[in-house]
Amino acid sequence: MGGNERVIPQAQAGLAQLWKIPEVGDPSAEVEPQAQADEEAESAAEAGLTLPTAERIREIEDQAYQAGFERGREAGYEEGLTTGREMGYKDGEAKGVKAGEKITEQRAKAWDRLLQGLVSPYEDLDAVIENELAQLAIAVARQLVRRELRTDPSAIVAVLREALGALPSADRKVKLYLHPQDAKLVKEALHLNDLERPWSVVEDPTLSRGGVKVETDTSRVDASLESRLNAVIASLWGGERRSDNPDAEARGEDSAETRVSAPASGDGHE
């Protein structure tokens, strides 16, 4: 063997690697892609176009992202605005209805108070008018009775007959207490009628004309004008009333028509 030959010891033979001989083909096959790229670059340069740089690409990506973000934000804003309007409208409508009901209730109560205020005075006025009408009726009754006695004094005879009719039939010794002017009329009437009874006519100036009091040993009849007027007043008021004559009240006279009572021992007009 020549001096250039190298013998690998057996101990190092395991470290040897197989070396493949590269294939040798057409050199133009490797150059074609590069040539195509160069040709495209040359065509772009001739057309006045330049390829974007990495910085330009990032800028384009940022712009695209920002544009997408803005569109998404606007879309979300419009959707949120529409939803918010609908919710706000419904909420506002509910609150408006509730507020309207409250206002209506308050106004209804105010109207009710106003109407009550209008009715109450009329109720009070009704009571006042009722009282005044009763007073007027009483005054008219008094005037009518007095007018009747002035125009027809003989009406005392009818009063006397009514008083006598209230006496028990067994009573004797009848005393008639009359106003002096009425006493004269009664004496004439008794004489004309020729009544056979032991009449005793007593003139009493304290009695009003048209009134009479009758006394016997066992009974007393009060048919004075005041008593009969009080009976009318009691019927008007729906109950008994005392006479508005202080003298009658002082004497304890009852306001009842032709009241019959038993006289006390030794009591009587002299």
C-alpha positions in Angstrom: 0.0 0.0 0.0 1.1 3.6 -0.6 1.8 6.1 2.1 -1.6 7.9 1.6 -3.5 4.9 2.6 -4.7 4.9 6.1 -5.7 1.8 7.9 -8.4 2.2 10.6 -7.7 -0.1 13.5 -10.4 -2.6 14.3 -11.0 -0.9 17.6 -12.1 2.3 15.9 -14.1 0.6 13.2 -17.4 0.9 15.3 -17.2 4.7 15.1 -17.2 4.8 11.4 -20.4 6.2 9.6 -21.7 5.3 6.2 -21.3 8.2 3.8 -23.7 8.3 0.9 -22.6 9.8 -2.3 -25.0 12.7 -3.2 -27.0 12.4 -6.3 -25.9 14.5 -9.2 -28.7 15.8 -11.4 -29.7 18.9 -13.6 -28.3 22.0 -11.9 -31.1 24.1 -13.4 -33.7 22.4 -11.2 -32.2 24.0 -8.1 -31.8 27.4 -9.7 -35.4 27.6 -11.0 -37.3 28.7 -7.8 -34.8 31.4 -7.1 -34.9 32.6 -10.7 -38.7 32.7 -10.5 -38.6 34.8 -7.3 -36.1 37.1 -8.9 -38.3 37.4 -11.9 -41.3 38.3 -9.8 -39.4 40.9 -7.9 -38.1 42.4 -11.1 -41.7 42.5 -12.6 -42.9 44.2 -9.4 -40.1 46.7 -9.6 -40.9 47.5 -13.2 -44.6 48.0 -12.2 -43.6 50.5 -9.4 -44.6 48.1 -6.6 -42.6 47.3 -3.5 -43.1 44.4 -1.2 -44.3 45.4 2.4 -41.7 45.3 5.1 -42.2 43.4 8.4 -42.9 46.8 10.1 -45.5 47.6 7.5 -47.1 44.2 7.9 -47.4 44.8 11.7 -48.8 48.2 11.0 -51.4 46.7 8.7 -52.3 44.1 11.3 -52.7 46.7 14.0 -55.0 48.8 11.7 -57.1 45.7 10.9 -57.3 44.9 14.6 -58.3 48.4 15.5 -60.9 48.6 12.8 -62.4 45.3 13.9 -62.4 46.5 17.5 -64.2 49.7 16.6 -66.8 47.8 14.6 -67.4 45.4 17.4 -67.6 48.2 19.9 -70.1 50.2 17.8 -72.2 47.1 17.3 -72.1 46.3 21.0 -73.0 49.9 21.8 -76.0 49.9 19.5 -77.2 46.7 20.8 -76.7 47.8 24.4 -78.4 51.1 23.7 -81.4 49.4 22.1 -81.7 47.0 25.0 -81.3 49.8 27.5 -84.0 51.9 25.9 -86.4 49.0 26.0 -85.7 48.2 29.6 -85.8 51.9 30.5 -89.1 52.4 28.7 -90.7 49.4 30.5 -89.3 50.5 33.9 -90.4 54.1 33.3 -93.8 53.0 32.2 -94.3 50.9 35.3 -93.1 53.8 37.6 -95.3 56.2 35.7 -98.4 54.0 36.2 -97.6 53.6 39.9 -97.0 57.3 40.3 -100.3 58.1 38.4 -102.2 55.7 40.6 -100.8 57.4 43.7 -101.7 60.9 42.4 -105.2 59.7 41.5 -105.7 58.3 45.0 -104.5 61.5 46.6 -106.8 63.6 44.4 -109.7 61.3 45.1 -109.1 61.7 48.9 -108.8 65.5 48.4 -112.1 65.6 46.5 -113.7 63.4 49.2 -112.6 65.9 51.9 -113.8 68.8 49.8 -117.2 67.2 49.4 -117.4 66.4 53.1 -116.6 70.0 53.8 -119.4 71.0 51.5 -122.0 68.6 53.0 -121.2 69.3 56.7 -122.3 72.9 56.6 -125.5 71.9 54.9 -126.1 69.3 57.6 -125.5 72.0 60.3 -127.7 74.4 58.3 -130.5 71.8 58.2 -130.4 71.6 62.0 -130.5 75.4 62.4 -133.4 75.7 59.9 -135.3 72.9 61.6 -134.9 74.7 65.0 -135.9 78.0 63.5 -139.0 76.5 61.8 -140.1 75.0 65.0 -139.7 78.3 66.8 -141.6 80.0 64.0 -144.4 77.4 64.2 -144.6 78.0 68.0 -144.7 81.8 67.5 -147.4 81.4 64.9 -149.5 79.1 67.1 -149.3 81.7 69.9 -150.4 84.5 67.7 -153.2 82.5 66.1 -154.6 81.5 69.5 -154.4 85.1 70.8 -155.9 86.5 67.6 -158.8 84.0 67.8 -159.5 85.0 71.3 -159.4 88.7 70.4 -161.7 88.2 67.4 -164.0 85.7 69.1 -163.9 85.9 72.9 -166.7 83.4 73.2 -164.2 80.7 72.3 -163.5 80.6 76.1 -166.9 78.8 76.4 -165.6 75.9 74.3 -162.4 75.8 76.4 -164.5 75.7 79.6 -166.7 72.8 78.3 -163.5 70.9 77.5 -162.1 71.5 81.0 -165.4 70.5 82.6 -165.5 67.4 80.5 -162.2 66.3 82.0 -163.7 66.3 85.6 -165.1 63.2 87.2 -168.9 63.2 86.9 -169.3 63.0 90.7 -167.5 66.2 91.4 -169.5 69.0 93.0 -168.8 72.6 94.1 -166.9 73.5 90.9 -164.8 76.6 90.9 -163.9 78.3 87.6 -160.8 80.5 87.6 -160.9 82.9 84.6 -159.5 86.1 83.4 -161.9 88.9 84.5 -163.1 89.6 80.9 -163.6 86.0 80.2 -165.4 85.6 83.6 -168.1 88.0 82.4 -168.6 86.0 79.1 -168.8 82.7 81.0 -171.4 84.0 83.5 -173.6 85.2 80.7 -173.2 81.8 78.9 -174.0 79.8 82.0 -177.0 82.0 82.6 -178.2 81.7 79.1 -177.8 77.9 79.0 -179.5 77.7 82.4 -177.1 75.1 83.7 -178.2 73.8 87.0 -174.9 73.3 88.7 -173.3 75.0 91.6 -171.0 77.2 89.6 -168.5 79.4 91.3 -166.7 81.8 88.9 -163.5 83.3 90.3 -161.8 86.1 88.5 -158.0 85.6 88.3 -156.1 88.5 86.6 -152.9 86.3 86.5 -154.5 84.1 83.9 -154.3 84.9 80.2 -157.4 85.4 78.3 -158.7 82.2 76.8 -157.4 80.1 79.7 -159.3 78.5 82.6 -158.5 76.5 85.7 -161.2 74.3 87.2 -161.1 73.1 90.8 -163.4 70.8 92.8 -163.0 69.1 96.2 -161.2 66.2 94.5 -159.8 67.4 91.2 -158.1 70.2 89.4 -158.0 70.9 85.7 -155.4 73.2 84.2 -156.6 74.4 80.8 -154.7 77.7 80.9 -153.5 79.2 77.6 -149.9 78.4 78.5 -150.7 74.7 79.2 -152.4 74.3 75.9 -149.7 76.1 74.0 -147.1 73.9 75.7 -149.0 70.8 74.5 -148.7 72.1 71.0 -145.0 72.9 71.5 -144.4 69.4 72.9 -146.0 67.8 69.8 -143.9 70.0 67.6 -140.6 69.0 69.3 -141.6 65.4 69.7 -141.5 65.6 73.5 -142.7 67.6 76.4 -141.4 71.1 77.0 -141.7 73.4 79.9 -143.5 76.7 79.3 -141.3 79.6 78.3 -143.4 81.6 80.8 -141.2 82.1 83.9 -144.2 82.5 86.1 -145.7 79.2 85.0 -142.4 77.5 85.7 -142.3 79.1 89.1 -145.7 77.8 89.9 -144.7 74.3 88.7 -147.4 74.1 86.1 -147.1 71.1 83.8 -147.2 71.6 80.1 -150.1 69.3 79.4 -153.5 70.1 78.0 -156.3 70.1 80.6 -154.3 68.3 83.2 -156.4 66.8 86.0 -155.0 66.5 89.5 -156.2 66.3 93.1 -155.7 69.5 95.0 -153.8 69.5 98.2 -155.6 70.0 101.4 -156.6 73.6 101.9 -155.2 74.6 98.5 -157.3 76.7 96.3 -157.9 80.2 95.1 -159.8 82.5 97.4 
